[in-house]
Amino acid sequence: MSDYLTAPGFLGTRATLRSDLTLVLTIVSAILFTIGFVLARRKLFTYHRWVQTGSVILNSIVVVASMVTSYLRNILPGIPSKLGEGDYAYTTLHSIIGAIGFLFGVFVMLRGNELVPQRLRFSNYKPYMRWAYWLYMLATLSGIMLYIIVFVFGI
């Protein structure tokens, strides 16, 4: 399996299959989150909840299986000595934004499914869901930029 994921990717860049799959699944997650956002605006809350829950699950698999392991293996060992280098600094910034968005988004999804203790429940979902959505989109955009910087431009 490891050899398969380190094989050349399918998007025609310098990326591995793992990186290409990560990019594609992240974009799919972003599209699904946007569909869920639209469903909520149309007051189709049951469908919204199902789409968002599925998106969070898909995104969680990608984050844990690919992003966290890649950061721990490739970037973290160079911190703090290489933090001044562009790829280390940018990847770390992307990781911080992504971690905040991921954790907040998972919490909002758990709350939406009434899977958090009563004292952590909030009643006005709208601002929390919007913050989670925009943090996720910011993390997605910075991840796409990271992919382009590393695998298209080779910086």
QUIZIBEL-V228302 format. One line per field, one symbol per residue. burial: 1 if it has 24 or more other ideal C-beta (glycine too) atoms within 12 Angstrom, else 0. A space follows every 10 residues. Layout:
burial->???
This chain:
burial->0000000010 0000110111 1111111011 0110011001 0000000110 1111110111 0110011001 1001100000 0000001101 1101101100 1101111111 1100000000 0000100110 0111111111 0111111001 10000
